[in-house]
Amino acid sequence: MNGLAFSRDGQSLYVSEDAGAPPVITALDGHNLNIIGQVPDLLLAGRRSEIEDVDSSNLLFGIANRGLSFVDAASPVSLSGASPVFAAAPTALPSEGPNAGGTATVLSGQNFGAGAQVLFGTQSVINAAVVGETQINVTSPANATAGAVNIAAYFPSGWLAIAPDAFSYGPQVLQILPNAGTPAGGDTIQIFGYGFGSDPTKVTVQIGGIAATVQKAENITTLAPLLGLDATYPFPIESITLQTPTGKPGKTDIAITSPAGSVAVPMAFQYLQGENFYAKPSFDKFVIYDEPRQWLYLSDIDHIDVFNLVGAFFGNVIEPPGGPPPFGQIRGLALTPDGTELVAADFGAQNIYLLDPDTGSGTSIGVGGIAGYANSGPARVAATNTQNVFVGLSAESGSSGACTSCLGQLSLTGSPPTIQPASQPEITGLTGAPLVQSNGNGNQVFVAFSNAPGGPLALWNSSSPNQFSTFTANDSATDLAAASDGTMLALQVNGTNEIRGADLSLASVPASPELLQIPGRNQVPGFALHPSGALIYQPFLTGLAGSAGVVGGIDILDAHSGVLRLRILLHQQFMTDVDGLHGSFLAIDEDGQRLFAISSKDGTAENAGVTVLKLANVPLGIGTLTPAGGPAGGGTTVTIRGSGFQTGTTVSVGGKPATVTYKDMNTLTVVTPALNVGAQRITITNSDGEATALDAAYTAN
């Protein structure tokens, strides 16, 4: 049984049959379970519906193969014989044509019977010809709407067959990957969708009104193994590969013309403000950004590299007090909130360094390692606004899970500074190497004990410095990032992202659609949250580090929905390591507009350096609302923190326009209109037409 539901009046029970039975939904008497009849199920690429519910008209709702199914069960009948089924995509050849109709198309499958009535979307085919059990010849009917439509065949026997998105009226764009590139042009991108055809010489693409070079056109048969799509993928997607022309920084339109028609996608591609690589042979592992000085700090074995963003050069290195130690292995870095001290964790020498960024002078504090493990030491640090630094210790060789004092607390008020195991009772019994990260002003520290039973998370707040809030998350986190605002926490867990609120509760688990996945992709430690929490910046490699042809990339995702906003492929590889205890290879600036990557031309230290990338437009996103609720009568002033705001940005609350004041690209204040009581959807629209929304973001009471 693949799902069941009672009718609203309880008179019937609908059962979706198992895979071994014919693809039917059986209607049973709700009192004695006698068979009333059957209706055909939607069998798509071998997968059936999972019935979930039914309405008063006996319309069944179910989960279908990569979608939803709606099955009319009002008139069950007795179905016999073999069920007709369309062939795997592409079912229709050709699978595209103009809106005027008239395209002669062959539909393939099996068990077709005479007298089939065929529909393209809602339009009926005239004189469909069933040539045999495996072929139906049709001519596409006219259709006023552009884009892909389902093809359905209804047979006198009561059976039906359906092929989703099997024919496209003109081209339709589903995804552009990557959807950002350099103004110099020459970047390779793929456009996925329908209706492109198979001949690249007959397809033209313009980006910003300038012709791109179309290199090839491919259909689902070629794409499936390249994208890792299995045999159950039911859609006949196509792609065109092209090289971008030169362009001006900013968002621009893409226009496509194929033999089937034309389509324009507004603001679909972004030309970056710039991407520059600065060579510095090194084994840099962690990078952090110093906003006031406009510097980057990069930890490199026994010293810290300093990159000047204004002058675009590597300056003098910062060495540990007394010079490089013999077993140095500097990892995590942090700046104190006032910017006066750079804190560095030296795993190899088992030291913490407190360094003056301007003079390079400082203090070395021996913190030791983990009792019983020679290869252990401090791996990450988080500075607070109370003159304390939390220190995360770890041990190699898979032994870090045994530690019960891996979270240290370093007091900077003493002379010399002193360290001891964090003594807050909520965390003294937690085991495992902790990932630690503070927010921007240092009044919060987020901790993930990834190896501890229950995968606990912990939150320290300067308003209650002698205690932690803890949360059993059942996570085995390998990386951690906190929004500078302190409103959101992001975790990398088993290759997926989790977004949690400031109270550590789960807010969302953004998912990646199949077309966005890259077979062989490797995540790179160092993912980041936009300061407002609106966006996730996820670094990755397109294959194994150091392999020929592999490049680094950055996905920028909506933190709430997981929708991909930008995918950028670098012209270098990311340097990388196993997890967030060993490296953090990406940092962003205070607006999420400049991205700083530890990179290499070929994945080797000899050809390493730093890539500085600047977006022309930060994707529009919503982080948090403060307050998140107010009187239904309106008049409440709300601060919206987010990303990519522009002068002229508009906001609606529950579909009603609000009064908006632009503060900066991350901040708006709005005055709420009168509202109905209840949860309200927030919609934000920029002057260039870009829009985003967040459901139940504000509550009117």
N, C-alpha and C positions, 0 to 999 in steps of 0.2 A: 504494500500500500504506500502511495506516494503523497498522501494528504487526503483529508476529508472535511466535510462541512455539512451541517444540518441546514435545511431551508429555514427561512424566518418563521414559518408557521409550524415547523417541526414535523411536517408530513413526509418529507423526503430527506434521505441522507445521500450525499454525493461523495463518491470515492474515486480518487485517481489511482489507476492500476499500477502495479509494479512493472519494471522494465521488461520482464519476461512475457507479459501479457500484451495483447494488441493495445495500441495507443488510444485508449478510450477512458472516459469518465462514466462510471456506472451510477445510475440513479436507483436507490433502494427505497422500499417502503420504510418510513421512519418508525413504524410500529412493529413490523414482523420481519423486516430486512429482506422481503421478497424483491426480486429484480423487477423494476419498472421498465427500464430500457437503458440505452447508452447514447452518449454524444461523443463525437471525435475530439480527442485532445489535440493540443498544439504540439506536434513533434518537430522540434527544431534541431537539426544536426545530431539526432539521436537522443536528445534530452526532452523530458516531458515536463508538464506543469506540476507544481506543488500547490494544490488547492488550499487557500487560506480562509476565504469567506464567501458569502453569497448575499445578494440583495433581495428585495421583496419580489422582483420580477424573475428570480432564479438565474440572474447573471452571476457567473462564478468569477472570482478574482483569485489569481494565483501568481506564484513566482515562476517565471519562465526562464528559458535559457538566455541569460544576460538581459533580462527585461521582465515585464509584467504580462500576464495573459488574462484575457477576458473571453469567457466561453459561455455562450447562450445555452443553458440547459433546460429551457422552458418546455421543450418538446422532445423528450428522449425517444429513440427508436431502437430497433434491433439491427445492429450492424453486423455484416457478415463478409466473408472474403478477406483478402489481403488488403491492408490499408495502403492507399497511395501515399507516396512521399517524394518530395523534391530532392534532387541530388545536392551534394555539398556545394557550397558557394565556389565559383559563380554558377548559379542555377540558370540564369538567363544569358544567352550570348546572341548578339551583344547586350550588354547590361546598361546601356545608356542611349538616350536619344533626345530630340528636341521636344519642347512642350506642345508643338503642333501635332505630335503623334506621327504615325506612319512608319515606324521602325519595325522591320520584319525581325522577329526574335524567336529563338528556339529555346523552349523550356525542357530541361532534362530531369529525369527521375525514374521511378519504377511504379508498377501496379496501377498505371493510369487506365481509366475506363472511358468508354465513349460518352459523349454528351456533356463534357466538362464545361462549366461556366467559369471563366477566368476574369479576375479583377486586378487591375493595376491601381493600388490604393482603393479609391471608391469608384473608379471608372471601369465600366464593363468593356470587355473585348468583344468585338463583333466577329462571329464565325471562327471561334477557336477550333483548330483542327488537331484532333488526337491521332497522330500518325501510327502509334503503337503503344505498347505498355510503358515505353521509356521516353516518349517524346511528344510534346505538344507544340505546334507551330501557331504563333500569334502575331498580330500586328498591334503595336502599342497604340492605345487610344490617346486622344488629346487630353491634356491636363493643364489647368491654369496655374497650378502651384509648382514652383521649381523644387528640385531636390529628390531624395530617394523615397520610394514607396514600396510597401509590401506587395508581393504577388500572391494571390490566393486562387486556388482552383477548387470549385464545388462540384461534386459528382452526384448523379441521380441515386446512387446507392446510399447516400447519406454521409459518405466520407468527405473529408476535405484535406487539402495540403496547403501549406503556407511557407513562403520563403521571405524572411525579413529583409527590407531594404534592397530587394533584388534588382530593381530597375531605377535608374536615376534620370529625371528630367533635367538635363543640363548638369554642369558640375556642381558639387557641394563639398565644402571644406569642413573636415572634422577637427583636424589638428595640424599645426605647423611646428616642426621640430628641427633644430632649435628655432625659437621665434625672436631671436635677437642676434645681432652681428655687428661688425665694425663698419664704420663709414667708408673704409677703403674698398669694401666689397670683396668678392672672391670666396665668401663663406659658403659651405655646402649645407643646404637645408632640404628637408623632405616635407612635402605637403600630402597629408593623408585625407582621403575622402572618397567620393564617388563621381562617376561621370567624366573622368579624364580621358578614357580610351587607352589603347595599347600602343599608339604610335607617338613617340615624343616629338617628332617633327611636325605634328599637327596640333601641338599644344603651345600656346604662348602665355607667358607670365610676366606681369609688370609689377615692380615694387616701387612705390612712390612715383609711378608714371614712367619708369625706366625699365627697359626690357631686361629680364634675367636670362641666363643661359640654361635652357632645359636640357638635361643630360639623359634621362631615361624615364620610362613609365612602366610600372609594375602592377600586377594584380595579386589577389589573395593567394594564389597558388605559389607565387614566388615569395611573397611577404611573410606567410605563416611561419616557415622555419626561421627566417631572419628575426622575427619579432617574438619567437617562442610561443606562438598561438597553437593550441592543440586542435584536435580534429572536431571538437564540439563548437568551435568558433563559427557562428552562422552567417556572418556578414561578408559581402563581397567587396571588401575595401580595396582601394587602389591607391597608388602613390605616384607622385612625380618628384624627381630629384633635380635640383637646380643649383646654380651658383648665383649668389646675389650680385647685383650691380652696385656701383658706388651710390652713396646717399648722404643725407644730412642727418645729424643727431636728432633723435626724436622718434615718435610713433608715425607710422605711415600705412597706407592701404596696400593690399595685394589684389590684383585683378587677374583672373584666369579665363582664357578662352579655349574651348575644345570644340571638336566637331559637333558636340551635343548642345553647345550653348556657351553662355558666359556667366561669371559670378564675380562680384567684388566684395571683399571682406575689409571693412573699415578698421583702421588702426591695429592691424593684425601683426605687424612686425616693428621691432624697435631697433633703430640704429643707435649703438652705444655712444656715449660722449667720448669714450676712449678706453683703450686697453694697452697697457705698457708693461713690459717685462724688464726687470733690473737684475742683472746677473750677480751672483755672489756665491761661489762654491762654499757649501756649508752642509751641516747635518741638522738644520733648524727643525724644531719639533713643535713649539708653541709660539703663537703670535698674538699680541694684544695691541690695542690702539690707544694712544695717549692724545685725547682731543685738544687740551690746552696747548701742548707743545707741537702738535701735528707730527708726532713721531710714531713709528712702530718699533716694538721690542720683540726680538725673536731669539729663543733659547737655542744655543748651539753647543752641545757637549759641555765645555768648560768655560764658556763666556756667553755674553748676550750681545747679539748684533743690534744695531740701532739704524733705522732707516728714516731719513728726513723727507717727509712728504712734500714740503714746500719746495725744497731744493732738488728733490728727486735723486738723492744719493745716499749711500751707506756711510755713516759717520764713524767715529771712534767706537770701538767695542767697549762694553762694560765688563770688567773682570771681577771675580770674587775678591773680597778683601784678602790681601796677602798673595794674590796671583792665583792662576788656575791650579786646582787641587789635582793630585795624581789620578784619582778615580772619579773625576767629575762627570756628571750626567744630569745636566740641568734640564728640568722639565717645566712644570707649571709656573706661570707668572701672574702677578696681580699688582695693580696700583692701589695705594691707599686712597680713600675718597678725596682727600685734599691734594693728591698728586705729588706729595713731597717724598714718598718712598716707593721704590719698586721692590716688590717681594718676589724672590725666586726660590723654587724648591730644587735642591740638588739631590737627586735620588742616589747617585753613586757615592758621593762624599757624605751623605746623610746629614746635610746642613740646610739651614734656611738662611738666605742672604737678604739683608735690609740695605738697599742701595739708594744713594742720591742720584737721580737720573742726570742731573746737571753736572755734577762733579765726578761721578763714578765712585766716590768713596762710600764706605758703608761698614756694616757689622756682620759677622758670621756667627750663627747660633747653631751649635751642634744639637740635633734633635734625636740622633740615633735611628735605629730601624725598628723592626718588629722582633720581639724576643723569639729566638729559635730559628730565625731565618736570616742568613748572612746576606742574601741578595734582596735587600729591602730598604726602604727609605721614603722620604716625602715625595709625592708625585704631583699633588695639586694644592693650591693655596687660594683662600678667599679672604680679602681684607674687609674689615668692618669700620664703621664710624665711631667705635668705642675703644679704639686703640688695641684691638684684638685681631689676630689673624687665625683663621681655622686652617688646619693642615691635614690633608688627607694622605695617609701612609699606605703603601702597598708592598706586596712581596711578589716576586716572580715565580715561575714554575708552577703556576696554578695553586700556590699555597696561601694566597691572600684571604681566602675565606675563613681561615682559622683565627684571625686576629680579633680580640675583643677590646682593643685600645687603639684602633687605627685612626681615630679622629682626634687630633691634637688641637690644643688651644694655646696660641702664643701671645703673651701679653707684652705690648710694646712700651708700657709705662715704666717698667723696671729698668735698672741699669746694672748689669746688662739685661736685655729682655729674657724672659724665661718661658719655657714651654712645659706643659703637662697634659695628660690625657683629658679630653673634654669631660667635665664632671657632672654635667646636667643629667639627672637621674633617668630621663626618658631615653637616653641613647647609650648609657654606659654598658648595657647588656647586648647591644647590637654588634654583630660581627661583619667582617668583610671590608674590603678596601673602599673607602668612600670617594665618590665624585662630589666635589664641592664647587659652588659658584655663588657669588654675591650679586646683588642688584647694583644699579648705578651709584646710589648714594651710600651703600654699605650698611643700610639698616636691616637688611635681610640676607640670610645665607641659606641656600637650598642644598640639601645633601641627599644623595642616593646611595644606599648600602646594597649594591647590586648582588653581592654574594651571600647576603644574610637570608635566613629562612623568612619567607613571606615577602622578600624584596621590599623592605620598608623604605619610606622617604621621610625626611625630617626637615623642619623649617625653624631657623633661629631668627628672632626679632629683637632689635636693640631695645624695644620698649619692655621686654621681659628677658633680660640677658641670662638669667639663671635657669632657663627652661627651654625645651624644644617642643614643638608640635610634631607629632609623628603620625604616619599614615601607612597602613599595610596595603601596598600596591600590587604585590605579587609580580613584581617586575625584576627582570635581570638586565638592568640598564648598562649599556656600554658607552654612552655619552650623555651629556647633560648641558642644557643651555637655559639661561634665565633672561627674561626681558629686563632691560635697564629700569623700567618702571616698577619692577617687582610684582607685576600683576599676573604673570604667566610663567610657567615652567615647561620646558620641552625635554623629552627623554627619547633616546634611541633604544628601542627594545626589540630584539630579534629581527632587526632589519626594518622595522616600522617606526613611525613617529607617534608619540603620545603627547598631547597637550593637556596640561593640568593648571588649575587655577591657583591663586595665591594661598588657598586653603589646602592645596595638594590633591584635591578631588579631581577625578578624570573629567575633562571638558570635551575632548574629541580625540579620535584616532583617525587622522587623515589617511585616506586610501589612495592608491595610485592606479588609475585605469590601465587596461592592458596595452593600449597603444603607446603609453608613456614609458613602459618598461623597456629596459635595455638588457638583453641577454648578456650575461657575463659582467654586468655592472657591479662595481665594488664601492661601497660607501666609504667615505673618508672622514675620520674623526674631526670634529670642529664645526658641527652645524650650529647655526646661530638663530636667535630670535630678533626680529626688529625691535628697537627700543620700546615700542608700544605693545608688542606682542601680536601685531596684526599679521606678520609674515614669518615664514620659516625659510632660512637660507641653508640648503642642503648640498654640500660638496660631494662629488663622486668622481670615479674614474670609469671610463667606458669599457675597461677590461683590466687585465692584470697589470699591476704597477711595473713599469720598466719595459713593457712589451711594445714592439714596433706598432705604430698606428694608433696607440691608445692616447687619449687626451683627457684632460680634466674638464669637469662641468659643474655648473651650479644651477640647481632647481630652486626657484623662488615660488613658494606655495602659500596659498591662503591658510592661515593657521587654524581657522575654524572648520573649513570644508575640505581642505586638502587640494583644492583646484589649483592646477599649475598656472601660474601667472606669467612666469618667464623661465625659459631654459636657455642657458648660455653655455656654449662650448668654448673653452679656452684654447689658445694656440700652444699651450704647454700642458704637461701632466701635473697633477697634484703630487707632492710628496705625501707619504702616508705612513700609518702604523696601525697596530691592532685595535686600539680603542682610545677612549678619552683619558685614560690614565697615562698613556704613552705619547699623546700628541693632540694638538688642536690646530689645524692647518688653515683655518679661515677666520677672519675677523671682519667686522663691518663698522662703519662710522655712525655718528649720532643720528643720521637721517636714513640709514640703510641704503644710501646712494653710492657710496664708494665701498668696494669689496677688496680685501687684501688677502692674497693666497700665497702660501709657501708652495712654490712650484719648481719645475725643472723642465728643460727642453726634452729630456729623454728619461726622466725618472731617476737619474743618478745625482749624487751629491756634487760631482764635478761640474755639472751643468745646471745647478740649482740657482735660485734667486727668489724674488718676490714679484708677483703680478699685481698691479694696481688697476682695477677696473672701475669705471664710473658709468652708472646708468644715466641715460638722458631723462628718463621718467621712472620714478619708483612706482611700482604697482599700487593702485588704490586698495586700501584695506581698512578694516575696522578692528581695533584692539579692544578697548574697554570704554564704558560710559560711567561717569561719576556725576551725580548719583545714578543708579540704574533703575530708579523708580521715583514716582512722584504723583501728585494729585491729578485726577483725570481732568480737572478743570483747566489744566495747562498753566503756563507761566513759570515753569521750573527751568532754571538755567542749568544746563548739562554740559559737562566737558567731555568731548569725544577725543580719545587718543587713537591714532591710527597711522596710516602711511599714504603718501602720494597726494595729499590735499593740495588744491589750487585756489587762488583767488577766484571767486565766482562759483565755488563748490556749493551745491544745494543739498539739503537734507530733508527727507520726509520721515515722519513718525506715524506709523499706522496708516500710511497712505496720505497723510496730511502734511502740507509744507510747514517747516519750522523756520524761525528766524535764525540766521546763521552769521556768526562773526568768525572770520579767518584769523587765526593766530600765527601759525606757521605750518609747514608741510606735514607736521605730525599732530597738530592740535586745532580743533574747532570748538567754539562754544555755541550752543543752540538754546533757544527758548522754545519749550514745547508748546504745541497748539492744544486746544481742547480735544480730548480723546475719549473713546469708549473704554470702559474698565477692562483691564486684562493685559495680557502680554502683547507687545507691539513690535512690529518689524521696522528696523531702521534701514533706510535706503539712502545712499550717498552717491551723488552724481557730479562728476567734474565737468568743467566747461568744455572739454574736448569730447564729451559723450561717454567716457568711461564711467561705469557704475558698479557698485557692489552693495550687498545687502546682508543683514544679519537678523535672523528670526529671533523673536522673543528677547531682544536685546534691552528692552525697556518695559517696565510694568507700570501701568496707570492704575491707581487705586483711589 
